[in-house]
């Protein structure tokens, strides 16, 4: 497809050999070929893309697979093994809002490890905070955990102290995928 867009020979693009520009016959042949999807196989692991919704109160949450885009995202199996993650406990979700900018942007895809719910200084977690699902960085201040936004506008995105009565950690963010550079 890249050869088509650049209007160059596939052989030249891959090897640097032969004529750079594709002939008319080459271009027509390439466009008539169908692109076969690549199966994930053993090298990639599917991670469910979900929406996380708070249950009544702060104690729980529900994971829903959205119908409009419930296809999984695939990550390298060797990465999952290296990090010692349980693939059944990993979910992906799309970030909504601007509270974590410049670290996470609206529309970024994050992977959450549902097995990792022990708070750690400076790490980013998905929480049910006062009945709302949020992505926040945790920090410890005078013996209390604080949910903070990376966005410097603290009037709009204030820090909030958390406790087990008002917050439940759903999981730690272990990966992000962003189109913002």
N, C-alpha and C positions, 0 to 999 in steps of 0.2 A: 504494500500500500504506500509506503514511503517513496519507493521508486516511482510510482504513479504520480504522487503529489509533486515530486521534484522533477519529473519528466526526465529521469536518467535510467540507464540500464541497470537491471538488478545485479548482473554480474559485476559491473563496475562499482556499484554501491557496496557490494559485499567484499570484493577482492581488490578493487583498484585496477583490474585488468580489462582490456578491451576498450571499445568506444564508450565515452561517458554518456552521450545522448542516446536515448532509446529510439529504435526505428519505429515507424508507424505500425508495423506488424507486431513488434514486441508489445507495444502499448495496448493494442486491441486484445492480444492473447492474455495479458495480465488482467485486464478488466473482465474477461469472460470467465476466468478461474474463480471458483468459489473458495472462500476462506473457511477452513475447517476449524471448529473450536478445539482448543487444547483441553484435554481432561486433566483435572488436578492430580490424579494418581496418588502415589505414596509421598511425593515431595511436598505436597501442600495440604493443609488442614482447613476445612471450612469452619468459620466462626459465624454464629448467628447474628444477623443484624436485627436489632430490637428497639422497641420503645419501652422505657421504664416509667411506670405510673405509680404514684403513691397510693397505698391502701388507706382506709379510714385510720386516722391517727398517724403517729410517727413510727410505729413499730414495724410496719411492713411495707412491701412494695410488690408490684406485679410486673412481670416481663411479658410483653406482647410482641409477636412477630407481625410487623405491619404488612398488610396485603399488597399495598402499592409498590413496595420495594423490599420484600422480605427475603430476597436472594442473599445467600451468605457471602461473606468476603473471605478470601483465601490468604493464608499466611504460610510461610515456609515451615515445614515440619521440624527442620533442624533448629530454627529459632525457638520454637515452642519447647523442644527438648532441652536446648541449651539453658533456657530460663527456668526449666522445671515447672512449667505451667501445665495444668490439667485442661486440655482443650474443651472439655465439657463445662468448665467453669469460666470460660472466656466468652464475652459477648461484645458486640460492636454497636455503637450508637452515634448518631449525628449530634454535634454540639449545637445548641440553640441559644442565641443571645451573645452579648458582648462583655459579660462580666469578667471573663478570663483573658481578654486581650491584654497584652500582645502574645501570650503563650498559646492560647486556643482561640480560634475565630469561629464565628457563626458559620455552620456548614462543614466544619472539620469533622473527620471520622475518628473516633477514639475506640480503643479496645480496653475493656474493663475486666480485671481479674476478680471474680466474685468470691474467690477463696481468700483474698487478701483484704481483711477488714480491720486489722490492728493498726491504729493511727501511728504514723511516723512523721516526724518533723520535716516540713518542706515538701512532702509528697502530695500529689493531686488525687482526690477521691471523688466518686459520685456518692451523694448523700441524699437521704430523705431528711430534709431540714425543715422542721415546722410544717410538714405536709406538702412540701414542694421538692421535686427532684432537681438537684443542683450539682454542678461541678465546681469544687473549691479546693484550694490548697490549705493544708492544715499546718498550724504552727502552735507551739506551746508558749503560753504567757502566764507567769505566776501560778503554775500548777494547773492551768485550765487550757483545754484545746479551743482554738479559735479557727473558724472557717473564714478564709480570706479570699478575696477576688484579686487577680493579678492586675486588673484594670486600676490605674492610679486614681480614678475619680471615686473617692471614698464617700462622697455625699450621695452619689447614685448607687454605689456598690459597697455598702458599709461592711466592716468585719462583724462577725457574729460569734459570741461564745457558744459552745455546744456542750451538751451533756446527754446522757442516755435517755432522759425524759423528752428531749426536744429534737434529737437527731439520731439517725441510724446510718452507719456507714454501709453502703451497698457493695463497694469494691474499689480497688485502686486502679487508676488509669495507668496502663503499662505501655501504650503505644498511641501515637497520633499520626494521622495522615492529613495533610493540608495542601490546598492549592495556593495559599498565601505564602509568598516568598519574601 
